[in-house]
Amino acid sequence: MTDIAEQRTWALARLAVELGANVAPGQDVVVLALDVEHAGLAREIAEVAYESGAHYVSVLYWDQHVTAGNATPILRDDVWVLE
């Protein structure tokens, strides 16, 4: 790792995997990245999870622009929702 941002990303990934999720050998892990801009952190989490013995890591990305572009706004119970 060459710069402070990479070191912090790695440290955050370790924290999420080892303390937050307490990943154990043989477990499957799902990483939900709420924005495609978080891909770097999601990849780092996947790498640390594999290093911790995860069997399989799946990363899912939520792209609000794609989702909202394909959704239709509907008024339901006085609240606008996207379907």
N, CA, C and O of each residue as an XYZ file, in Angstrom:
332
protein
N       0.847     -1.182      0.000
C       0.000      0.000      0.000
C       0.884      1.233      0.000
O       1.881      1.317      0.716
N       0.497      2.151     -0.799
C       1.386      3.285     -0.990
C       0.916      4.568     -0.337
O       1.747      5.387      0.057
N      -0.359      4.769     -0.212
C      -0.787      6.045      0.370
C      -1.762      5.834      1.524
O      -2.239      4.726      1.770
N      -2.037      6.909      2.209
C      -2.866      6.852      3.411
C      -4.296      6.402      3.098
O      -4.911      5.709      3.908
N      -4.833      6.788      1.933
C      -6.197      6.384      1.571
C      -6.288      4.869      1.411
O      -7.263      4.257      1.848
N      -5.289      4.267      0.793
C      -5.281      2.809      0.630
C      -5.140      2.113      1.979
O      -5.768      1.082      2.217
N      -4.325      2.671      2.852
C      -4.152      2.089      4.183
C      -5.451      2.151      4.976
O      -5.806      1.200      5.674
N      -6.150      3.264      4.868
C      -7.422      3.408      5.586
C      -8.501      2.496      5.013
O      -9.313      1.946      5.756
N      -8.507      2.339      3.693
C      -9.463      1.434      3.065
C      -9.226      0.010      3.532
O     -10.173     -0.705      3.859
N      -7.960     -0.407      3.566
C      -7.611     -1.747      4.035
C      -8.006     -1.925      5.509
O      -8.556     -2.960      5.885
N      -7.725     -0.917      6.336
C      -8.064     -1.000      7.757
C      -9.585     -1.077      7.959
O     -10.061     -1.823      8.815
N     -10.334     -0.316      7.181
C     -11.799     -0.349      7.275
C     -12.332     -1.715      6.837
O     -13.262     -2.246      7.445
N     -11.750     -2.274      5.798
C     -12.162     -3.603      5.334
C     -11.881     -4.653      6.409
O     -12.726     -5.510      6.667
N     -10.726     -4.597      7.027
C     -10.391     -5.529      8.114
C     -11.377     -5.391      9.268
O     -11.844     -6.386      9.822
N     -11.686     -4.151      9.623
C     -12.637     -3.903     10.704
C     -14.005     -4.514     10.376
O     -14.625     -5.159     11.222
N     -14.461     -4.304      9.155
C     -15.769     -4.828      8.745
C     -15.802     -6.352      8.753
O     -16.778     -6.954      9.199
N     -14.732     -6.975      8.258
C     -14.694     -8.430      8.133
C     -14.434     -9.112      9.467
O     -15.140    -10.050      9.836
N     -13.421     -8.641     10.191
C     -12.983     -9.343     11.394
C     -13.808     -9.000     12.633
O     -14.050     -9.870     13.470
N     -14.237     -7.765     12.759
C     -14.985     -7.368     13.943
C     -16.481     -7.251     13.654
O     -17.310     -7.804     14.377
N     -16.811     -6.522     12.584
C     -18.231     -6.303     12.272
C     -18.970     -7.570     11.893
O     -20.015     -7.877     12.467
N     -18.432     -8.314     10.922
C     -19.100     -9.529     10.454
C     -18.554    -10.793     11.099
O     -19.200    -11.840     11.061
N     -17.376    -10.704     11.686
C     -16.737    -11.852     12.326
C     -16.721    -13.066     11.397
O     -17.166    -14.155     11.760
N     -16.197    -12.850     10.190
C     -16.175    -13.895      9.173
C     -15.301    -15.061      9.636
O     -14.163    -14.873     10.066
N     -15.854    -16.256      9.538
C     -15.147    -17.475      9.936
C     -14.843    -18.307      8.692
O     -15.520    -18.171      7.673
N     -13.843    -19.154      8.772
C     -13.513    -20.016      7.635
C     -14.726    -20.818      7.167
O     -15.469    -21.381      7.971
N     -14.906    -20.856      5.859
C     -15.996    -21.615      5.257
C     -17.286    -20.849      5.052
O     -18.199    -21.357      4.401
N     -17.391    -19.646      5.586
C     -18.627    -18.870      5.440
C     -18.725    -18.245      4.060
O     -17.717    -17.960      3.413
N     -19.954    -18.039      3.624
C     -20.223    -17.236      2.438
C     -20.497    -15.812      2.912
O     -21.103    -15.603      3.963
N     -20.047    -14.841      2.132
C     -20.161    -13.433      2.514
C     -20.840    -12.668      1.380
O     -20.534    -12.881      0.207
N     -21.759    -11.781      1.736
C     -22.391    -10.889      0.770
C     -22.035     -9.459      1.160
O     -22.251     -9.041      2.298
N     -21.490     -8.719      0.205
C     -21.146     -7.316      0.414
C     -22.126     -6.496     -0.419
O     -22.211     -6.675     -1.634
N     -22.863     -5.601      0.230
C     -23.803     -4.726     -0.464
C     -23.197     -3.342     -0.524
O     -23.079     -2.661      0.494
N     -22.813     -2.928     -1.719
C     -22.251     -1.592     -1.921
C     -23.389     -0.681     -2.379
O     -23.996     -0.911     -3.425
N     -23.666      0.339     -1.598
C     -24.820      1.182     -1.878
C     -24.602      2.160     -3.021
O     -25.527      2.877     -3.403
N     -23.418      2.199     -3.564
C     -23.128      3.044     -4.711
C     -21.948      2.431     -5.449
O     -21.027      1.913     -4.818
N     -21.962      2.482     -6.761
C     -20.865      1.898     -7.525
C     -19.536      2.592     -7.225
O     -18.470      2.044     -7.505
N     -19.599      3.788     -6.660
C     -18.374      4.493     -6.278
C     -17.670      3.800     -5.109
O     -16.511      4.104     -4.826
N     -18.345      2.885     -4.435
C     -17.756      2.160     -3.310
C     -17.107      0.850     -3.749
O     -16.806     -0.004     -2.914
N     -16.893      0.689     -5.033
C     -16.332     -0.564     -5.559
C     -14.973     -0.882     -4.956
O     -14.699     -2.042     -4.649
N     -14.126      0.104     -4.781
C     -12.804     -0.133     -4.213
C     -12.870     -0.730     -2.821
O     -12.152     -1.681     -2.513
N     -13.721     -0.179     -1.987
C     -13.888     -0.706     -0.632
C     -14.526     -2.096     -0.673
O     -14.129     -2.980      0.087
N     -15.499     -2.293     -1.544
C     -16.150     -3.601     -1.656
C     -15.134     -4.667     -2.069
O     -15.156     -5.778     -1.539
N     -14.254     -4.342     -3.002
C     -13.219     -5.294     -3.425
C     -12.248     -5.597     -2.298
O     -11.825     -6.740     -2.126
N     -11.897     -4.582     -1.535
C     -10.977     -4.774     -0.410
C     -11.628     -5.656      0.663
O     -10.969     -6.522      1.238
N     -12.909     -5.436      0.927
C     -13.633     -6.275      1.877
C     -13.642     -7.720      1.387
O     -13.432     -8.643      2.175
N     -13.883     -7.921      0.100
C     -13.874     -9.271     -0.460
C     -12.506     -9.920     -0.288
O     -12.416    -11.090      0.084
N     -11.454     -9.176     -0.554
C     -10.101     -9.712     -0.417
C      -9.805    -10.124      1.033
O      -9.278    -11.207      1.284
N     -10.149     -9.250      1.972
C      -9.912     -9.563      3.386
C     -10.776    -10.747      3.824
O     -10.329    -11.580      4.613
N     -12.011    -10.828      3.317
C     -12.875    -11.955      3.667
C     -12.272    -13.266      3.169
O     -12.280    -14.261      3.894
N     -11.751    -13.280      1.949
C     -11.099    -14.487      1.447
C      -9.862    -14.824      2.279
O      -9.605    -15.992      2.571
N      -9.101    -13.802      2.659
C      -7.927    -14.040      3.507
C      -8.333    -14.613      4.867
O      -7.560    -15.332      5.499
N      -9.550    -14.291      5.311
C     -10.054    -14.795      6.591
C     -10.685    -16.171      6.463
O     -11.170    -16.728      7.447
N     -10.680    -16.724      5.248
C     -11.182    -18.071      5.038
C     -12.571    -18.181      4.453
O     -13.138    -19.273      4.417
N     -13.135    -17.073      3.992
C     -14.471    -17.137      3.407
C     -14.485    -18.115      2.237
O     -13.534    -18.189      1.458
N     -15.576    -18.861      2.129
C     -15.733    -19.821      1.039
C     -16.038    -19.099     -0.269
O     -15.446    -19.403     -1.305
N     -16.962    -18.144     -0.219
C     -17.383    -17.408     -1.409
C     -17.813    -16.007     -0.988
O     -18.480    -15.830      0.032
N     -17.424    -15.018     -1.784
C     -17.818    -13.632     -1.517
C     -18.558    -13.104     -2.738
O     -18.059    -13.177     -3.861
N     -19.732    -12.580     -2.510
C     -20.529    -11.986     -3.577
C     -20.678    -10.500     -3.281
O     -21.012    -10.120     -2.158
N     -20.433     -9.659     -4.279
C     -20.568     -8.214     -4.123
C     -21.733     -7.747     -4.983
O     -21.763     -7.994     -6.189
N     -22.692     -7.071     -4.358
C     -23.849     -6.526     -5.054
C     -23.774     -5.010     -5.015
O     -23.497     -4.417     -3.973
N     -24.025     -4.389     -6.159
C     -23.985     -2.932     -6.250
C     -25.382     -2.388     -6.468
O     -26.149     -2.919     -7.272
N     -25.703     -1.346     -5.760
C     -26.961     -0.627     -5.917
C     -26.647      0.622     -6.721
O     -25.863      1.464     -6.282
N     -27.238      0.745     -7.866
C     -27.036      1.939     -8.689
C     -28.344      2.698     -8.735
O     -29.255      2.345     -9.484
N     -28.430      3.740     -7.932
C     -29.685      4.470     -7.797
C     -30.152      5.086     -9.104
O     -31.355      5.243     -9.309
N     -29.235      5.436     -9.991
C     -29.628      6.059    -11.256
C     -30.273      5.046    -12.199
O     -31.242      5.363    -12.889
N     -29.746      3.855    -12.225
C     -30.328      2.811    -13.049
C     -31.672      2.387    -12.484
O     -32.645      2.247    -13.224
N     -31.727      2.185    -11.185
C     -32.965      1.754    -10.545
C     -34.058      2.801    -10.708
O     -35.182      2.470    -11.084
N     -33.742      4.047    -10.432
C     -34.744      5.106    -10.531
C     -35.170      5.315    -11.985
O     -36.325      5.653    -12.243
N     -34.262      5.122    -12.929
C     -34.584      5.309    -14.340
C     -35.552      4.273    -14.867
O     -36.269      4.528    -15.835
N     -35.583      3.106    -14.243
C     -36.465      2.040    -14.690
C     -37.719      1.919    -13.834
O     -38.529      1.018    -14.051
N     -37.886      2.794    -12.882
C     -39.015      2.699    -11.969
C     -40.097      3.708    -12.339
O     -39.837      4.731    -12.972
N     -41.305      3.385    -11.927
C     -42.445      4.268    -12.154
C     -42.922      4.800    -10.813
O     -43.221      4.020     -9.908
N     -42.999      6.139    -10.672
C     -43.499      6.678     -9.395
C     -44.997      6.431     -9.251
O     -45.773      6.676    -10.175
N     -45.389      5.939     -8.072
C     -46.789      5.634     -7.777
C     -47.113      6.201     -6.402
O     -46.331      6.062     -5.461
N     -48.273      6.839     -6.295
C     -48.726      7.364     -5.009
C     -49.440      6.248     -4.252
O     -50.461      5.724     -4.698
N     -48.873      5.895     -3.088
C     -49.449      4.823     -2.280
C     -49.552      5.315     -0.845
O     -48.539      5.651     -0.231
N     -50.754      5.361     -0.307
C     -50.966      5.832      1.065
C     -50.349      7.201      1.290
O     -49.682      7.424      2.301
N     -50.563      8.108      0.368
C     -50.078      9.486      0.423
C     -48.550      9.594      0.400
O     -47.997     10.621      0.792
N     -47.873      8.544     -0.055
C     -46.414      8.570     -0.164
C     -46.035      8.118     -1.557
O     -46.523      7.095     -2.037
N     -45.165      8.878     -2.214
C     -44.688      8.483     -3.528
C     -43.623      7.402     -3.382
O     -42.663      7.578     -2.632
N     -43.782      6.296     -4.085
C     -42.825      5.207     -4.095
C     -42.485      4.865     -5.540
O     -43.252      5.161     -6.457
N     -41.326      4.239     -5.734
C     -40.913      3.803     -7.053
C     -41.158      2.326     -7.212
O     -40.757      1.538     -6.356
N     -41.813      1.929     -8.295
C     -42.038      0.518     -8.579
C     -41.533      0.209     -9.961
O     -41.623     -0.934    -10.410
